[in-house]
């Protein structure tokens, strides 16, 4: 018989009964869930974060997945004081884990009934989970830097370079790199991971702005992936010549 990736029959291969079945069974379910997500080509950071959330909820509830209830989830969320986007992320991780655990294709319901005499249920539903209705879910008190604040930030980074260089202290080159990188991130609207993985070969001319030379376009090769797809590529044209000067 063909087994699904992450099924109980593949994860619990030894068939042995440990002294305490609950933590071992919980760890095995998480390991199976990890295999399922790896087979979907999800990134390690996503998988790790989801597992971390599920373990946090388990510790907060004091129980195991086969005894979790909607009330426990609601109590945990109500006491957290998290932002709307964080709540959605946490609820989503718990819902995905239980969706996997309750899927008959993986055999965990039968395994739980046999080993601990209970079975997991889906505790996340439309009446106790946050919805995604707005594009921006950040806290209202958070705002972008003003032009003056941004200029002060760049000036402080440049001043640090000059101070270290004038004092002939180690670290001025690193400070210079950081100051230039801050301007590149802002000038081209890059994510941190995108900027960290840039190489000189990713710079190219822009026929519409020949005066910028080879700094007219930045080819981003490690853009944010979507739903298990490989990193997305995109080309970002230079719209702030001063950022190109800083990079040059």
N, C-alpha and C positions, 0 to 999 in steps of 0.2 A: 504494500500500500504506500502511496506517495504521501509524505509528510510535509506540512507547510513549514516554512522557515520560522523558527521561534516557537514551534509547537512543544507541548509538554513531553511528548514522546522522544523528541530530539534533545531537549534540555536535560530532563531527568533520566539519563540513560542507564544509571546504575540500578535503579529500582530499590535502593536501600532506604530504610526508614531511620532518620537521625533521631537522637534523643529529644530534641525540640524541633518539631516539624515546621512550626510557623515561620521563624526567620529564614530557614533554609528554603522553604517553599516560596516565600516572598522574594528572596534573592534570585531564585530560579525563574520566577515570572518576569522580573526585571531584565534578566539576562536574555530571556526569550524575546521580550519586547525590543531590546537593543538589537538583536539579530534581525528582527523584522524591519526595523528602521534602517539598518545598514543595507539591507537588501533593496530598500527604496532609494538608496544613494543619498540619504540625508547626512549632513555634516556632523562631525563628532561633537562640536560645540552645542548644536541643537539637541542631540541625543543626551549629552551630559547634563544640560540644563533641565531637560524634562525629567530625567531620573532624579536629579537633585530636588526638584519640586515635589515629586511623588514621595520621596523619602522624608521630606520635611512634613508633608501632610500626615504620613504614617506616624511620625514621632509626635506630632501635635494631637492626633486623634487617640493615640495610645492603643490602637487596634490594628487589625490586618485587613487587607482588601476584601476578604470574604465577610467581614463584619462592618464595613463602612456603611454609613447612612447619609442621606441628603442633609440631615440636621447637623452632622459633624462637619461637613463641608461648609455649610452656611455659617456655623459658629467660627470656624477657622478664618473664613474670608472676612466676616464682620469684625473680628478682633485684629486683623492685620493692619488696617489703615493704609493700604497700598493705593497707588494711582490706578485709574481705570484700566489702562493698558496692562499693568502688572496683574491686576485681578483677572483680566481675560486670559492672559498667558498662563497663570496658575490653574485656573479652571480648565483651560484647554488641555494642559498636560495631564491632569487627573482624568479628564473625560477620555482622552486618547488611550491612556493606560488601561482604564476599565473597559473601553471598547475592545481593546485587544484581549484582555483577560476573559471577557464574556463571549467572545467569538467562538462558536462551537468548532470551527476549523482548527483551533489550536489546542483544544482538549483540557483547558485549565479548569473549567467548571467541574467536569467529572473528577479531575485530579484533586481539587479542593474538597469535594464531597467525600472522596475516598480517604484522604489523609487527615482532614480536620473536621469533617462532618458538617461543613457549611459551604456556601457558594457565593462568589462575588456578583454584585448587581451594578448597573449603571446608576450612579447617584447624581450625575449632572444632567439637567434637563432645561428646557427653555424658560422655566419659571424660576430658576435659582442661579442662572448664569448671566453674566454681563453680555450685552450685545455690542456689536461694532457698527455704530451709526454715524460716526464722524471721522473724517480723514485725519484730523489732528486730535490726539487724545492726551497730549501733555498737560501738565498743570497750568492753569491760567496765570499763575504768578511767575512763571518762567518766560523769559523773552530773549530775543537775540540781542547781541551787543549793538549799541548805537555806533555810528560812524566815529564819534569821538572816543568811545571806549575801545573800539577796535584799533584805532590809530595809536592810542596809549599802550595797548598790548603789544603791537608790533614795535613801537619805539622802545619799550622796556626790553624786548628780546634783542633788538639791535644794540642797545646800550650795554647789555650784559656782554655781548661779543667784544665790543670796544674796550670795556673795562678789563676783561680777562686778557685780551691781546696786549693792552698797554702795560699791564703788570707782568707780562711774560709768564702767565700762569698756565698750567696744563688745563685742557678742557675748552679752550677757545674755539678750536675747530668743531668740536661737538656742538657747542652753543651756536656757532654759525650755521651748521647743518640744520639745527632745530628751528632757528629763526627763518631760514629759507623754506623749510618744510611747512611751517605754519602758514606762510604766504601762499604756497602752492595749494594747500588744502582749501584755503578760502578762495583763491583766485579761480580755481577750476571746479570748486564744489565737490571735492572728493570725500569719500568715507575714509576713516582711519586705516582700515585694512587695504583699501585701494591705494592709498598714498604709500603705505609701508612696502608694498610689493612693486612699486614702479621701478623701472630700469631706464637707463639712458636710451636704450633702443626703442622705448615706447614714445619718444618724442619725434614729431614729424612736421614738415612744413605745411602751411595752409595757403593754397593758391589765392584765397581771398584776402590774405594778410601777409604778402611776401616780405614786408619790412620786419617781421618777427623771426625770419629765418627758420631754423629747425624747431622752434618753440611755438609754432602756430597751433598745433594739435597735440593733445595727449591721448594716447591709446590705452584705455583702461582694460586690462586683461583679466582682472580678478574682481569684477563687479558682483553685486549681491546676487546669489543664486536664488531661484524660486522653485519650491516644491521638489527638491531633490535633483534639480537640473544642474549641469556644470556651471561654473562661474560665468556670468554674462559679460560679454565684451561690449564696450561702447567707446566712441571717439568724442572727446570734449574739446571744442574749439576755444582758443584763448580769447576772452572778452575783456580782460584787464591787462593791458600791456605792462603795467608796473609789476605784475606777478611774473611775467615772462622775464623781465629784467632781473628780478630777484633770483629766479631759477638759473638764469645765465651766469 
